[in-house]
Amino acid sequence: MAESVSSIENTPHSEIPELVRNQLEALLEKNNLEGAKSLLVPVKAVDIAEAIENLPESMQAIAFRLLSKTEAIEVYEHLDSSVQQALIEEFKRQEVIEIVDQMSPDDRARLFDELPAKVVRRLLAEMSPKERQNTALLLGYQEDTAGRIMTPEYISLKDSLTVEQTLQRIRNLANASEIIYYLYVTDASRHLTGIVSLRDLVLASPEAPLSAIVTREVVSVYTDTDQEEVARLIQRYDLLAIPVVDREQRLVGVVTVDDVMDILEQETTEDIYTLGGVQSDGDNYFQTNLLAVARKRVVWLFVLLLTNTVTGSIIQSQEDILQQVVTLAAFIPLLTGTGGNVGAQSSTVVIRGLNTDEIRSLGVGYVIFREALAGALLGLILGSVATLWSFWLQGSLVVSIAVGLSLIAIAILASVAGSALPFLFRSLGLDPALMSAPFITTAVDVLGVLIYFNIARIVLDL
């Protein structure tokens, strides 16, 4: 067993969960529970959670039971919601209550969001009054808001205290608070009036009044502030936590940086899925059964199927020109494919700019105009190459000119569409990421084919 522990300690952090999973599975297969328990001792909670998630379902509960009560609570908070639910079904009633009751309120609220209502009611009824109240508070706020992801476990102070009295209060309350690196100053009505960092407290004279080191300019958010905005503020001001207040400026909770990391991962995953035309319900895609996977992906594929049918109808309607100049058909994939790629690039940079607020000060018109110019420049470069390439392949100068001019026009159209449509969607209150690459690609296909055949008729005088 000493060799296993040594190998874990000398393993790069990114590879630890997989190494632990392999060794843990091998030990459990041999029913070596003591060895498995010893294996987990030096491993961090987040790595244990990932290792347990990747074990066969029949072993997950066994591995989890090897943990001490304190470790089990911490590991449970890091587990995927699907594994948390499975373990709840495996545990005896009292075991579940003890773990859930000692979870962080925000992690508990996130778990309850995933559980059936019947199970949530049963767990709430068995929890301690304080934890029941904390959980009910968070569940009372809308999903994806600061109120839903905050923790009500923080330390509040009155600025009439001295530094020494404040430090003593921290010692008394530290175990009941999720954070102690920021301390919040409130008045008699719980209105947030200032903030003190633990660093300033440690450096201050013990006899100094707390009011002498309080920072009065506090960055805070409201309970209904969107969680993405919360994440942006924490990132912008380099905070470890941000206080949450109600409309009367009363302090009700704190959002910590570890919660923000989870938010950023969740939002980024949703945007990536949406850009790929995949519906995301917050589930782990690779742990979802194949029928659910097909349901998530089939909607956009139906849309693309129908729009591609329109493209085929347009090509069929141009049968007269194709019969006269058959070589025109050879360049349709080149033009539509290039246009779709240009449009997808424009939409990607604009959607990212909207999400990060990088383009807020630039204005919609400027962004679209800038992308149109970029499209024109790209069109000139690609059109010139396409003209030479098509002439070398087919030997027809007029067809080559038609291809080059069409590519310039399609590149401009794709850039304008790719940059303008996300703004349109946002103004309609929809997610700009819905203007996904597949949608723009297909839209440009339809319009690009029309542009190509109309330019070809003019150039070929048909």
KAWO-V998875 format. One record per pair of residues at least 4 apart in sequence whose C-alpha atoms are under 7 Angstrom apart, sorted by the first residue. I is the first residue (numbers start at 1). GAP is how many residues later the second one is. If there is no record, write none. Layout:
<<I/GAP> <I/GAP>>
//
This chain:
<<1/4> <1/34> <2/4> <3/4> <4/4> <5/4> <5/34> <6/4> <7/4> <8/8> <11/4> <11/5> <12/4> <15/4> <16/4> <16/31> <17/4> <17/30> <17/31> <17/33> <17/34> <18/4> <18/33> <19/4> <20/4> <20/31> <21/4> <21/30> <21/31> <21/33> <21/34> <22/4> <23/4> <24/4> <24/12> <25/4> <25/30> <26/4> <27/4> <27/5> <27/8> <27/9> <28/4> <28/5> <28/8> <32/4> <33/4> <34/4> <35/4> <36/4> <37/4> <37/29> <43/4> <43/5> <44/4> <45/4> <45/26> <45/29> <45/30> <46/4> <46/29> <46/32> <47/4> <48/4> <48/27> <49/4> <49/26> <49/29> <49/30> <50/4> <51/4> <52/8> <52/11> <53/26> <53/30> <55/4> <55/5> <56/4> <59/4> <60/4> <61/4> <61/26> <61/29> <62/4> <64/8> <67/4> <67/5> <68/4> <69/4> <70/4> <71/4> <72/4> <73/4> <73/26> <73/29> <73/30> <74/4> <75/4> <76/8> <77/26> <77/30> <79/4> <79/5> <80/4> <81/4> <81/30> <81/33> <82/4> <83/4> <84/4> <85/4> <85/30> <86/4> <87/4> <88/8> <91/4> <91/5> <92/4> <93/4> <94/4> <95/4> <96/4> <97/4> <97/26> <97/29> <97/30> <98/4> <99/4> <100/8> <101/26> <101/27> <101/30> <103/4> <103/5> <104/4> <105/4> <105/29> <105/30> <105/46> <106/4> <106/43> <106/44> <106/45> <107/4> <108/4> <109/4> <109/26> <109/29> <109/30> <111/4> <112/8> <115/4> <115/5> <116/4> <117/4> <118/4> <119/4> <120/4> <121/4> <122/4> <123/4> <124/8> <127/4> <127/5> <128/4> <129/4> <130/4> <131/4> <132/4> <133/4> <134/4> <134/18> <135/4> <136/4> <138/9> <138/10> <139/9> <141/6> <141/7> <142/6> <143/5> <144/4> <144/82> <144/83> <145/4> <145/78> <145/79> <145/80> <145/81> <145/82> <146/4> <146/76> <146/77> <146/78> <146/79> <146/80> <146/81> <146/84> <146/98> <147/76> <147/77> <149/106> <150/103> <150/104> <150/105> <151/102> <151/103> <151/104> <152/100> <152/101> <152/102> <153/23> <153/24> <153/25> <153/100> <154/23> <154/24> <154/25> <154/99> <154/100> <155/22> <155/25> <155/28> <155/29> <156/27> <156/28> <156/29> <156/30> <157/27> <157/28> <157/29> <158/27> <158/28> <158/29> <159/26> <159/51> <159/52> <160/49> <160/50> <160/51> <161/4> <161/5> <161/48> <161/49> <162/4> <162/44> <162/45> <162/46> <162/47> <162/48> <163/4> <163/38> <163/42> <163/43> <163/44> <163/45> <163/46> <163/47> <164/4> <164/42> <164/43> <165/4> <166/4> <167/4> <168/4> <169/4> <170/4> <173/4> <174/6> <181/16> <181/17> <182/13> <182/14> <182/15> <182/16> <183/12> <183/13> <183/14> <184/10> <184/11> <184/12> <185/7> <185/8> <185/9> <185/10> <186/4> <186/5> <186/6> <186/7> <186/8> <187/4> <187/5> <187/6> <190/60> <190/61> <191/58> <191/59> <191/60> <192/57> <192/58> <192/59> <193/23> <194/20> <194/21> <194/22> <194/23> <194/24> <195/19> <195/20> <195/21> <195/23> <196/4> <196/17> <196/18> <196/19> <197/4> <198/4> <199/4> <200/4> <204/4> <210/4> <219/23> <220/22> <220/23> <220/24> <220/25> <221/4> <221/9> <221/22> <221/23> <221/24> <222/22> <222/23> <222/24> <222/25> <223/21> <223/22> <223/23> <225/4> <225/5> <226/4> <227/4> <228/4> <229/4> <230/4> <231/4> <231/29> <232/4> <233/4> <234/4> <234/5> <234/7> <234/8> <235/4> <240/16> <240/17> <241/13> <241/14> <241/15> <241/16> <242/12> <242/13> <242/14> <243/10> <243/11> <243/12> <244/7> <244/8> <244/9> <244/10> <245/4> <245/5> <245/6> <245/7> <246/4> <246/5> <246/6> <255/4> <256/4> <257/4> <258/4> <259/4> <260/4> <261/4> <262/4> <263/4> <264/4> <265/4> <266/4> <267/4> <268/4> <269/4> <270/4> <270/10> <271/4> <271/162> <272/4> <273/4> <273/5> <273/6> <273/7> <274/4> <274/5> <274/159> <274/160> <274/162> <275/158> <275/159> <275/161> <275/162> <276/160> <276/161> <276/162> <277/20> <277/23> <277/159> <277/161> <278/18> <278/19> <279/17> <279/18> <284/4> <288/4> <288/5> <289/4> <290/4> <291/4> <292/4> <293/4> <294/4> <297/4> <298/4> <299/4> <300/4> <301/4> <302/4> <303/4> <304/4> <304/135> <304/138> <305/4> <306/4> <307/4> <307/135> <308/4> <308/134> <309/4> <310/4> <310/136> <311/4> <311/134> <311/135> <312/4> <313/4> <314/4> <315/4> <318/4> <319/4> <320/4> <321/4> <322/4> <322/6> <322/7> <328/71> <331/4> <332/4> <333/4> <334/4> <335/4> <335/72> <336/4> <336/108> <336/109> <336/112> <337/4> <338/4> <339/4> <339/71> <339/72> <339/75> <339/105> <340/4> <340/74> <340/100> <340/101> <340/104> <340/105> <341/4> <341/100> <342/4> <342/69> <342/72> <342/73> <343/4> <343/71> <343/72> <343/74> <343/75> <343/97> <343/98> <344/4> <344/74> <344/93> <344/96> <344/97> <345/4> <346/4> <346/25> <346/69> <346/72> <346/73> <347/4> <347/71> <347/72> <347/75> <348/4> <349/4> <350/4> <350/69> <351/4> <351/71> <351/81> <351/82> <352/4> <353/4> <353/5> <353/6> <354/4> <354/5> <359/4> <362/4> <362/5> <363/4> <364/4> <365/4> <366/4> <367/4> <368/4> <368/48> <368/51> <368/52> <369/4> <370/4> <371/4> <371/44> <371/45> <371/48> <372/4> <372/40> <372/43> <372/44> <373/4> <374/4> <375/4> <375/36> <375/37> <375/40> <376/4> <376/32> <376/35> <376/36> <377/4> <378/4> <378/33> <379/4> <379/28> <379/29> <379/32> <379/33> <380/4> <380/28> <381/4> <382/4> <383/4> <383/21> <383/22> <383/24> <383/25> <384/4> <384/20> <385/4> <386/4> <386/17> <386/18> <387/4> <387/13> <387/14> <387/16> <387/17> <388/4> <389/4> <390/4> <390/10> <391/4> <391/5> <391/6> <391/9> <396/4> <397/4> <398/4> <398/61> <398/62> <399/4> <400/4> <401/4> <402/4> <402/53> <402/54> <402/57> <403/4> <404/4> <405/4> <406/4> <406/45> <406/46> <406/49> <407/4> <408/4> <409/4> <410/4> <410/38> <411/4> <412/4> <413/4> <414/4> <414/30> <415/4> <416/4> <417/4> <418/22> <420/4> <421/4> <421/14> <422/4> <422/10> <422/13> <423/4> <423/9> <424/4> <425/4> <425/5> <425/6> <425/7> <426/4> <426/5> <426/6> <435/4> <435/5> <436/4> <437/4> <438/4> <439/4> <440/4> <441/4> <442/4> <443/4> <444/4> <445/4> <446/4> <447/4> <448/4> <449/4> <450/4> <451/4> <452/4> <453/4> <454/4> <455/4> <456/4> <457/4> <457/5> <458/4>>
//
